[in-house]
């Protein structure tokens, strides 16, 4: 009977560890996609939009 209880406790520990790992992977994936989304959209990027007006300054002689 002791072996069965030991196996059940080990199984419960492994299930908890797997759940924790799954949640960590989900959080990493969400964080990664959030950063990728910030890089893709120029209007909402943390650095702001880049000025693309090339004719704003006159070239030097």
Order of alpha helices (4+ residues) and beta strands (2+ residues): alpha
